[in-house]
Amino acid sequence: MSNLRPPLPEGQEGSGADPFDLAAGAPSPSDLFLGPHSDDICFSIGALAYRRRAGRLATIFSRSRYIAPLQAWRAKGEAEVTELRKREDAAFADACGLAPFALDLEDAMLRGRKVFDLAPLEDDAALFEPRIMSALIERTGENQTRHLRPWLFCPAGIGGHLDHVLLALVIARNIARLLPLWRVCFYEDLFYAAAPMERFAGLRRLTQALPGFDLTRRSGDLGATAAKKIELMRLYASQFDVAPTSISGFTPAVGEGANPHEAVWVVAERQR
């Protein structure tokens, strides 16, 4: 994975201000937190969103019938489950000062796909890419100069879920078009990135989708924010048989001794 770079030394932000440095990475109402499903931003970078408290929460595959088995009493069928999950998104967005919107595309399960089967990836990407890109371009805001570009937070596709990989692929394929408008980074998908082999495979797939670009890892320790992140995750009650009480399953697997944290990979065009 030759285009993966370790964290830069302090003061060398590369493609733009570090999103985990709140002073340098000034939050913008035009920042866009892009989630495949209603819980993905919260689970993956919920603490970051809570700390920044600005931007928009975009849920792409918001139509769903998935609910945790022990929570099935809460809602049944596509319409009820979708509405319930949108309410959970709204509660998270309110807690983080974000403006939510949904693209209302069907998730993989609703499309009749096996969610961890990537065989239909190319077909589904071709189908949804125009809708996704149109939504992004419509919401660029006043992105006037390279130094004032807002952040676009995208899933890295770790874990191999069809919708996650599809969204990462669409962004990667359009990266040259997006970089003049956004500072782009790919977040490590949690809880999937908590498994070492899944994390490695997902990052390998991402780098292969971005030839000619470098990815620099940025991370933020949760520290005292860990308890707040658990509180935020519990807003998505429909997705847990038992509400989480620990952050241990929601931190990237980078080796023993690592503090609970969240991480993104910032994209920059490779210097020649």
N, C-alpha and C positions, 0 to 999 in steps of 0.2 A: 504494500500500500504506500507507494513512494510519495504520493501527494498529501499524505497526512503529516501534519507538523505538530510538535509538542507546543505547550503554551509559550508565548513570546515573553521575553523579559519585560519587566515593568517599564511602561512608557513607549513600547514598540507595538502599537496596536494594529499595524498592518493595514487591512482593508477598511478600517473605520474604527470608531471608538468601541471598546469592549462592552458588550451588553451587560456584563456582570459588574462593570464599574459604573455605578449610577451617576457619578459626576461627569465622566467622559461620555458615557452613552446616554445622553440626555433623553428621557422619555418623550415621545411625541404622540399626539392624538391620532397620527397617521400610521403609527406602528401597527402591524398586522400579525396576530397570533393565529396561525393556520393549523387547524386540527382536523384530522380525518373524521373523528367522531366526537361526541359531546364531552367526553372525559379526558381526551388525550393531552390537551394543554395543561390542565390541572395536574394530571399524574406525572407529566414529563417535566414541565417548567412552571408549575403553579406558584412556587415561591418567588421565582423571578418576576412573573406577572404581578404578584401581590406587591412586591417591592417597587416595581416601576409605576404601577397605578395609572397607566395611560395606554390608549390604543384601542384596537378593535379585536373582538374574538370571533373568528370565522370558523364555522363548523361546516365542512364540505358534504360529507355523506350523513346528513342529519336524519334522513328517513330510515327507521329501524324498527325491528320487532324484538331485538335482543334485550333480555332482562335476566338478571341472576336468578337461578331456579328458586331460591328461597324468598325472592322478592316478587314472584309472579303475581301475588295477590294485589300488588299495587296497580298493575295495568295489564291489559291483554290486547294483542293484535297491533298492527302497525300504527294506526291512528293514535291509540291511547299511549303506546310506548313512546312514539315520537314526541308527543306533547309532553309527557313526563320528563323525557330527557332534555327537551328544550327548557323546561322550568328549572331543571338542575343547572343547565348552562347559564340561565339568567341569574340564578343565585350566586354562582361562582363569579360571573362577570360583575355583578353588583359589588361583591366583596373586594374585587380587584380594580374597580374603577374603569372597567372596560365596557365598550358598546358592542353587544352581541348581534350577529346576524347569521343566518343559515342559508346555504345554497340549495338545500332540499333535494339533493341527489340520493338515490337509493344506496344503502350500504351493501357490501358484498353478499351478506346472508340474504338480504331481501331480493337481490338480483339472482338468487339461486346458485351462487358460487360457493365453493369450498373455501373458507376464508384464508387458509394457509396454502392454497394451491396457486402458484404463480403462472400456470399454463395460459390462462386468459389475459395475462397482464397487458400484452400489446394491444389486443382487441379493445379492452376496457379503457386503456389510456387513450387510444384514438377516439373513442366515443366521448370521453369526458374532457379531454384536453381543451377543446374550444370553450366550453362553459367555464372551466376553472380559470383559464387565462383571461377571458373576458371579464370575469369578476375581479381579478387582480388589477387589470389595467384600469377598470372603472374606479378603483379605490386607491389610486396612487396618490391622490391628494395634491398638495402643492409641493411636489418633489422637484425643486427647481435647480439645485446644484448638487454636485457630488458630495459636498460636505454637509448638506442638510437632509440627505436622504434618510427616511425613516427605516426602521428595521422590519424585515420580513422573516418571521420565525416559522420554519417548515420541519416536518418530520424527516428523520434520516432513513426511515424504513426498516429500522432494526426490529427483528422478530419475524419478518416475513409475512405479516398480515397483508393481504392483497391491497386493501385500501391505503395502507400506509406506504407501501412500496410504489403504488400507482401515483400517489401525490408527490412523493419524492422524485419519481422519474419525470413527471410533468415539469416540475420546477427545474430539475437538472437540464432537461432538454431545451428549456427556454432561458437558461441562465444568462446568456449574452444579452438578451432582450431585457431581462429584469434588473441586472446590475446597475445600469444607468439611473434606475428609478428607486431602487431599494438597496440597503445593506442587507445581504442575504446570509442567513445562517440556518443550519440544520440541527435540530435538537435531538438528543439521544432519547429514543422512545422508551418510556417506562410504563409498565414494569418489565418489558422485554429486555432492555439493556442491563438488567440485573443478572442476567445469565451470560457468563463469559463467552461461550461459543456463539450464541445468538448475536451478541454485541459485535464480535469479530467479523462474523459473516455479513452482518448488516453494513458495517463500515466499509468492508471490502466492496460490496455491491455499490455503495454510494460513490466511492472513489472511481470505480470503473465507469460510472455514469457521468463523470466530470473530467474528462481528459482536457489537459491544458489549464486546469485550475488547481489551486492549493486549498487545503482545508486546515485551519488552525484551531486547535481545541481551546475553548474557554470554559471555565467551570466556576461555580460559586458554592462554597460550603453552606449547608443549611444552618448549622449552629442552632441558635435559639428559635430560628424560623421553622425548624422541623415540626414542632408541635402545631404551629399554625398551618403547615402544609397538610398534616394529618387531618386537621379540622376542615380544611378546604376539600380534601378528598372525600370526606364523609358527607359532603353535600351531594355526592353522586351515589346515594344510597341504593338506587336501583341496580347498580353494577357489582355489589358485594353481597355474597351470602351472609358474611359476618363483617361488620364495619371494621376497618383497619385501626389498629392501636399502635403500630410500629412503622417506622420509615424504612426498616431494613430491606424490604422487598422492592423498594422504590428508589434505589440509588445505583448508578452505573457500576458495573463490575470491573474495576480497574486494578484490583489487587488487594491483598490483605493490608489492613491498617488504614485504608482510605476513609476519610470522613464522609458521612452522608452528604451528597451534593447533587447538583444538577449540572448538565453540560450541553454546550452547543459547539458546532464546528462552523467557523466563519469562513466564507468563500472569498477568495481573491484570485484574480487572473495571474497565472504564473509569469514571473519576470523572466524575460529572455536575455 
